[in-house]
Amino acid sequence: MTDFPSFSAEDGKRIVYVREVKTADLPEEIRARTGGLDHLYAIHAEGGEVLALVPDRAQAFVVARQNEFSPVSVH
């Protein structure tokens, strides 16, 4: 997993990174539960670890904010 740089949010919230991941690149046990989606969106902590996988980008931002994180897109 890639380590992402650490940034401080202006509002004091912790930063998380949202990026699209191909379902084919995920472990088999996760692929089996994706319902045939070809990609998901991963929410990563500052250190790069995956905190959550969700089906769409908008939902990733909502989940991050509901958990008091400041989401940032990674391309």
Buried (B, 14 or more C-beta within 10 A) or exposed (E): EEEBEEEEEEEEBBBBBBBBBEBEEBEEEBBEEBEEEEBBBBBBBBEEEBBBBBEEBEBBBEBBEEBEBBBBEEE
